[in-house]
Amino acid sequence: MQTSLFSFDLPEELIAQEPPQVRGTSRLMLMDRRGSGRPSHMSVSDLPSLINPGTLMVFNDTRVRKARIFARNSDTGGRGEFLFLNPTSEDEWDCIVDKAKKKRIGQIWLFPGEITGTITGSPAGDRRTVCLNPIPSESWFEDHGHIPLPPYVRRPDNPEDAERYQTVYARNTGSAAAPTAGLHFTTEIIGALKDNGVETAWVTLQVGPGTFAPVRAENIKDHPMHIEKYSVPQETSDRVASARREGRNVLAVGTTAVRTLEASWNGSEPVTGEGSTDLFIYPGYEFRAVDQLFTNFHTPNSSLLMLVSAFCGRERLLKSYEDAVKERYRFFSYGDAMLIR
């Protein structure tokens, strides 16, 4: 299947650069994944009335690390940017860096908080391994880091992003990007869903920067999918298994929840515990764990768009995107949402 089949025209001004003024008030497109009718246009605040009682909603409770940190070269005083992805040992981190050709093994960088970073490895491209001394705590990132906004948000992060680029239920720190479908939910909306008989469960998938990478291969099957770590609690596995036995819908909040449930599926329930996945879902994939999906509007030629296309049909999805453009929906991380059921 050709990557070009997942392209669409999007006016630049429809790419949301800021979150909505009030969380939970974004527009919501309601789509029947198997029907032929046109989508309906509603608000995220309507969501509690749109989900059937008994539905199990699965959320990703990851928390975005303030992992974008600036440093000074110890020799030249030049400024550099480091995006800390994950530790490779007790004191070493895998990072994405700016101006990678100028960041060579052996260089010493001075980070805020009296932390020294030495470049010890150059895995590939813009990746560098950085050894930190002394070893920082998580509070170091909170004190000195910046929220790593997506590349299509063309502005520096600000104090508001520290709250608005996190879900209200974020608790397991480790992501380089937010599970953006979850950004729409407020404690009031979740409470109203529960009052309406909707059940909730949690998984953790640590979202990597590869989530923003476009599929560049001509044939999507040739795309090397990024790897992300996940965790499934026993309680979540039990609730999904129960919903399956009882014929109740499982609604994934975001593509990260979909990937976690589908990657960990053993035939009747998700496997409890930690794992990692490079599962690439595109049209032709048979979903085993998920019946409904709440998601944002995704970038052209992205693996996320292909996942949603697999869920509801490529032509149906791209037609709905055409409607969204005509209706002036806001796109991507800080944009509007879709409910596909």
PyMOL commands that set and color helices and strands:
alter all, ss='L'
color gray80, all
select helices_A, chain A and resi 3-6+12-14+44-50+100-102+138-144+161-164+180-184+187-195+209-212+220-222+234-246+255-263+303-312+314-326
alter helices_A, ss='H'
color red, helices_A
select strands_A, chain A and resi 27-31+40-43+56-60+62-64+68-73+79-87+92-97+108-111+115-121+127-133+172-175+199-205+228-232+250-253+273-277+292-296+337-340
alter strands_A, ss='S'
color yellow, strands_A
deselect
rebuild
show_as cartoon
